[in-house]
Amino acid sequence: MKLLRILHAAHAILVFAVLFVLFFPLLLIPIVWKRWHGLVGVFNRWWARLFFTLTLFPHRVELRSELDKKKQYIFCANHFSYLDIPAMGLNPVNAIFVGKNDMEKIPLFGFMYRKLHITVNRQSIRSRYATVLRSLEAIDEGKSLVIFPEGGIVSDTPPQMARFKDGAFRMAIEKQIPIIPVTIPYNWIILPDSSYLPRHRSLKVIFHEPILTEGVTLEDIEVLKGRTYEIIDAELKRHNHEN
């Protein structure tokens, strides 16, 4: 069994590398021509579908309500596994990621990630502040954002989430755009943070109904944060209780 998991992991790394090489010329389009930023989400979706199909991970996206692809959202998802990033590539709405700068160190991939998405060094106050400014600018440019509000893979007891940070919710209130809670229930089982050997299981991503922010003020940030947490947490408990 362990040998099969090792072979599966090696196969997944190979597929990841080959797909990146094939997609890199396409990703240069929105890097060079900024007005084509919407293609980032399109290419993310193509890449994610191919990756999960070729690596033999059954996957399903569940939409709890129809999302308007012409509108902007901030997508907030739980984060227990490195698989969560490609899983959020299945997002039906074009969006860019706001996340830790660790992946900038990967040759070539880091260049692409830095140019197309927004990275942050969470150990640096200056970097965190610059990331907020860049994120607000991205919203002004018409982009939707994907943010893991726990601040990375920080929970020691998945599927129990860590406390959410304020950033995503403060930006949603300031720009008056909806929050979309996203539950990724099984990735912590498929590829836990403590292992690089995947387990074979169906992957699922649930996009919940939008939480509207019109008329919401910064005084309500804890309420907005708490409501988002509760929606994701309830779904995590339901799925992991059933399984």
C-alpha positions as CSV (number, residue, x, y, z in Angstrom):
1,M,0.0,0.0,0.0
2,K,2.8,2.5,0.9
3,L,4.5,1.7,-2.4
4,L,1.4,2.6,-4.3
5,R,1.1,5.9,-2.4
6,I,4.8,6.6,-3.2
7,L,4.2,5.9,-6.9
8,H,1.0,8.1,-6.8
9,A,2.9,10.9,-5.2
10,A,5.7,10.7,-7.9
11,H,3.1,10.6,-10.6
12,A,1.4,13.7,-9.2
13,I,4.7,15.6,-9.1
14,L,5.4,14.7,-12.7
15,V,1.9,15.7,-13.8
16,F,2.3,19.0,-11.9
17,A,5.6,19.7,-13.6
18,V,4.5,18.8,-17.1
19,L,1.3,20.8,-16.9
20,F,3.2,23.8,-15.6
21,V,5.6,23.7,-18.6
22,L,2.7,23.4,-21.0
23,F,0.7,26.2,-19.4
24,F,3.5,28.6,-18.8
25,P,3.4,30.2,-22.3
26,L,-0.4,30.8,-21.8
27,L,0.3,32.3,-18.4
28,L,2.6,34.8,-19.9
29,I,-0.4,36.4,-21.7
30,P,-1.9,38.0,-18.5
31,I,1.6,38.7,-17.2
32,V,2.5,40.8,-20.3
33,W,-1.0,42.2,-21.0
34,K,-2.5,43.2,-17.7
35,R,-6.0,43.8,-19.2
36,W,-6.3,40.0,-19.8
37,H,-6.1,39.3,-16.1
38,G,-9.4,37.3,-16.4
39,L,-7.5,34.6,-18.2
40,V,-5.7,33.7,-14.9
41,G,-8.9,32.2,-13.6
42,V,-9.6,30.4,-16.9
43,F,-6.1,28.9,-17.0
44,N,-6.3,27.9,-13.3
45,R,-9.6,26.1,-14.0
46,W,-8.1,24.2,-17.0
47,W,-5.0,23.3,-15.1
48,A,-6.8,22.1,-12.0
49,R,-9.2,19.9,-13.9
50,L,-6.4,18.4,-15.9
51,F,-4.3,17.9,-12.8
52,F,-7.0,16.1,-10.8
53,T,-8.1,14.0,-13.7
54,L,-4.5,12.9,-14.7
55,T,-3.5,12.2,-11.1
56,L,-6.6,10.0,-10.7
57,F,-8.2,12.1,-7.9
58,P,-12.0,12.0,-8.3
59,H,-13.3,15.6,-7.8
60,R,-16.5,17.4,-7.5
61,V,-17.5,21.0,-7.2
62,E,-20.8,21.8,-5.4
63,L,-22.4,25.2,-5.8
64,R,-25.0,26.1,-3.2
65,S,-26.2,29.0,-5.3
66,E,-25.5,30.3,-8.7
67,L,-22.5,32.7,-8.8
68,D,-22.6,35.6,-11.1
69,K,-19.3,35.4,-13.1
70,K,-19.6,39.1,-13.8
71,K,-19.5,40.1,-10.1
72,Q,-16.6,40.2,-7.7
73,Y,-16.3,38.1,-4.6
74,I,-13.8,37.3,-1.9
75,F,-13.6,33.5,-1.5
76,C,-12.7,32.3,2.0
77,A,-11.8,28.6,2.4
78,N,-10.5,26.4,5.1
79,H,-6.9,25.3,4.7
80,F,-5.4,22.0,6.0
81,S,-3.6,20.7,2.9
82,Y,-1.4,21.8,0.0
83,L,-4.1,20.3,-2.2
84,D,-6.3,23.2,-1.2
85,I,-4.6,25.5,-3.7
86,P,-5.2,23.4,-6.8
87,A,-8.7,22.6,-5.4
88,M,-9.5,26.3,-5.4
89,G,-8.4,26.4,-9.0
90,L,-11.7,24.7,-9.7
91,N,-13.4,27.9,-8.8
92,P,-16.1,28.7,-11.4
93,V,-15.4,32.4,-11.0
94,N,-12.1,33.9,-12.3
95,A,-10.0,34.9,-9.3
96,I,-6.5,35.4,-8.1
97,F,-4.9,34.1,-4.9
98,V,-3.7,36.0,-1.9
99,G,-1.3,33.8,0.0
100,K,2.1,33.1,1.6
101,N,5.2,33.9,-0.3
102,D,6.7,30.4,0.1
103,M,6.0,29.4,-3.5
104,E,8.1,32.3,-4.8
105,K,11.2,30.2,-4.1
106,I,10.2,27.6,-6.7
107,P,12.2,28.3,-9.9
108,L,10.0,29.7,-12.7
109,F,6.8,28.7,-10.9
110,G,7.6,31.3,-8.3
111,F,8.0,34.0,-11.0
112,M,4.6,33.1,-12.4
113,Y,3.0,33.0,-9.0
114,R,4.4,36.4,-7.9
115,K,3.4,38.1,-11.2
116,L,-0.2,36.8,-11.3
117,H,-1.2,36.5,-7.7
118,I,-0.6,38.5,-4.4
119,T,2.0,37.1,-1.9
120,V,2.7,38.0,1.7
121,N,5.4,37.4,4.2
122,R,3.4,37.0,7.3
123,Q,6.4,37.6,9.5
124,S,6.8,41.1,8.1
125,I,4.4,43.9,9.2
126,R,5.5,45.9,6.1
127,S,4.7,42.9,3.8
128,R,1.3,42.4,5.4
129,Y,0.4,46.1,4.9
130,A,1.7,46.1,1.3
131,T,-0.4,42.9,0.6
132,V,-3.6,44.7,1.9
133,L,-2.9,47.6,-0.4
134,R,-2.3,45.4,-3.4
135,S,-5.4,43.4,-2.7
136,L,-7.5,46.5,-2.5
137,E,-6.0,47.7,-5.8
138,A,-6.8,44.3,-7.3
139,I,-10.4,44.6,-6.3
140,D,-10.5,48.1,-7.9
141,E,-9.2,46.5,-11.1
142,G,-12.2,44.2,-11.1
143,K,-10.6,41.1,-9.7
144,S,-12.0,38.5,-7.3
145,L,-9.8,37.1,-4.5
146,V,-9.2,33.7,-3.0
147,I,-8.0,34.0,0.6
148,F,-7.4,31.3,3.3
149,P,-8.4,33.3,6.3
150,E,-6.6,31.1,8.8
151,G,-3.4,32.6,7.5
152,G,-2.0,29.4,6.1
153,I,-1.9,25.7,7.2
154,V,-1.8,26.4,10.9
155,S,-4.4,24.1,12.6
156,D,-2.9,21.2,14.6
157,T,-6.2,19.5,14.8
158,P,-8.0,19.3,11.4
159,P,-10.8,19.4,10.6
160,Q,-11.0,22.0,13.4
161,M,-10.0,25.3,11.9
162,A,-7.8,27.9,13.5
163,R,-9.1,31.3,14.3
164,F,-9.7,33.5,11.2
165,K,-7.7,36.7,10.7
166,D,-9.4,40.0,9.9
167,G,-7.9,40.9,6.5
168,A,-10.4,39.3,4.1
169,F,-13.4,40.6,6.0
170,R,-12.0,44.1,6.4
171,M,-11.5,44.3,2.6
172,A,-14.9,42.9,1.9
173,I,-16.5,45.5,4.1
174,E,-14.4,48.3,2.8
175,K,-15.2,47.5,-0.9
176,Q,-18.7,46.2,-0.1
177,I,-18.3,43.0,-2.0
178,P,-19.7,39.6,-0.9
179,I,-17.9,36.9,0.9
180,I,-18.2,33.3,-0.4
181,P,-17.5,30.7,2.3
182,V,-15.8,27.6,0.8
183,T,-15.6,24.2,2.5
184,I,-12.9,21.7,1.4
185,P,-13.9,18.8,3.6
186,Y,-11.5,15.9,2.7
187,N,-8.2,17.3,1.6
188,W,-6.8,16.9,5.1
189,I,-7.4,13.2,4.8
190,I,-6.2,12.9,1.2
191,L,-2.9,14.8,1.7
192,P,-2.4,15.9,5.3
193,D,0.2,18.6,6.0
194,S,2.4,16.0,7.8
195,S,2.8,13.8,4.7
196,Y,3.6,13.9,1.0
197,L,2.0,10.5,0.3
198,P,-1.6,11.0,-0.9
199,R,-4.5,8.7,0.0
200,H,-7.0,7.8,-2.7
201,R,-10.3,9.5,-2.0
202,S,-12.8,11.7,-3.7
203,L,-12.0,15.4,-3.5
204,K,-14.9,17.9,-2.9
205,V,-15.2,21.7,-2.9
206,I,-18.3,23.4,-1.7
207,F,-19.1,27.0,-2.6
208,H,-21.7,28.4,-0.2
209,E,-24.2,31.1,-0.7
210,P,-22.8,34.7,-0.8
211,I,-22.7,36.7,2.4
212,L,-23.6,40.2,1.4
213,T,-21.7,43.2,2.9
214,E,-23.8,46.1,1.6
215,G,-24.4,48.4,4.6
216,V,-22.0,46.4,6.8
217,T,-19.4,48.5,8.7
218,L,-16.1,47.7,10.3
219,E,-17.9,47.5,13.6
220,D,-19.5,44.3,12.3
221,I,-16.3,42.6,11.3
222,E,-16.4,40.1,14.1
223,V,-20.0,39.2,13.2
224,L,-19.0,38.7,9.5
225,K,-16.0,36.7,10.4
226,G,-17.9,34.6,12.8
227,R,-20.7,33.9,10.4
228,T,-18.2,32.8,7.7
229,Y,-16.4,30.5,10.2
230,E,-19.6,28.9,11.4
231,I,-20.8,28.1,7.8
232,I,-17.5,26.4,6.9
233,D,-17.2,24.7,10.3
234,A,-20.7,23.3,10.2
235,E,-20.1,21.7,6.8
236,L,-16.7,20.3,7.9
237,K,-18.4,18.7,10.9
238,R,-21.3,17.3,8.8
239,H,-19.0,15.7,6.2
240,N,-16.5,14.3,8.6
241,H,-19.2,13.0,10.9
242,E,-20.8,11.1,8.0
243,N,-17.4,9.6,7.0
